[in-house]
């Protein structure tokens, strides 16, 4: 369980999860949390944080982010 919502903790938790599961899949899908995604393009594609791109490259996986939704329509 994470005690904070910082980038180092989020990445540590992600790596620990991958390790607990015995390895990573080809792609890693996360929500659009500010730790992982810094913005979006005009066509709503995620712009990943450089640290996430580096981590995914190191792990040999492709980063993906959930599609953007309006908060009111998430329920």
C-alpha positions as CSV (number, residue, x, y, z in Angstrom):
1,X,0.0,0.0,0.0
2,X,1.4,3.4,-1.0
3,X,1.6,6.0,1.8
4,X,1.9,8.9,-0.6
5,X,1.1,9.9,-4.2
6,X,4.5,11.0,-5.5
7,X,6.3,10.0,-8.6
8,X,9.0,7.9,-6.9
9,X,6.4,6.0,-4.9
10,X,4.2,5.4,-7.9
11,X,7.0,4.0,-10.0
12,X,8.3,1.9,-7.1
13,X,4.8,0.4,-6.7
14,X,4.5,-0.3,-10.4
15,X,7.9,-2.1,-10.5
16,X,7.0,-4.1,-7.4
17,X,3.6,-5.1,-9.0
18,X,5.4,-6.3,-12.1
19,X,7.8,-8.2,-10.0
20,X,5.0,-9.8,-7.9
21,X,3.2,-10.9,-11.0
22,X,6.4,-12.5,-12.4
23,X,7.1,-10.1,-15.2
24,X,5.5,-7.6,-17.4
25,X,3.1,-7.9,-20.3
26,X,3.8,-6.3,-23.7
27,X,1.9,-3.2,-22.7
28,X,1.2,-1.5,-19.4
29,X,-2.1,0.4,-19.2
30,X,-2.6,3.0,-16.5
31,X,-5.0,5.8,-15.9
32,X,-4.1,9.4,-16.8
33,X,-2.7,10.1,-13.4
34,X,-0.4,13.2,-13.4
35,X,2.5,10.9,-12.2
36,X,2.4,9.0,-15.5
37,X,0.8,11.5,-18.0
38,X,1.7,15.1,-18.3
39,X,-0.9,16.2,-20.8
40,X,-2.6,15.3,-24.1
41,X,-2.5,16.1,-27.7
42,X,-5.3,17.8,-29.6
43,X,-6.6,14.4,-30.6
44,X,-6.7,13.3,-26.9
45,X,-3.6,11.1,-27.1
46,X,-1.7,10.9,-23.8
47,X,1.7,12.7,-23.5
48,X,3.7,10.5,-21.1
49,X,6.0,11.8,-18.4
50,X,9.7,11.3,-19.6
51,X,10.3,9.1,-16.5
52,X,7.5,6.8,-17.5
53,X,8.9,6.5,-21.0
54,X,12.3,5.7,-19.6
55,X,11.0,3.2,-17.1
56,X,8.9,1.4,-19.8
57,X,11.9,1.3,-22.1
58,X,14.0,-0.2,-19.3
59,X,11.3,-2.8,-18.6
60,X,10.8,-3.6,-22.3
61,X,7.1,-2.7,-22.4
62,X,4.9,-0.2,-24.3
63,X,3.2,2.5,-22.2
64,X,-0.5,3.1,-22.7
65,X,-3.0,5.3,-20.9
66,X,-6.8,5.0,-20.6
67,X,-8.9,7.1,-22.9
68,X,-9.8,10.5,-21.5
69,X,-13.3,10.8,-20.2
70,X,-15.2,13.6,-18.7
71,X,-15.4,13.1,-14.9
72,X,-19.2,13.4,-14.9
73,X,-19.5,10.4,-17.3
74,X,-17.1,8.1,-15.5
75,X,-19.8,6.5,-13.2
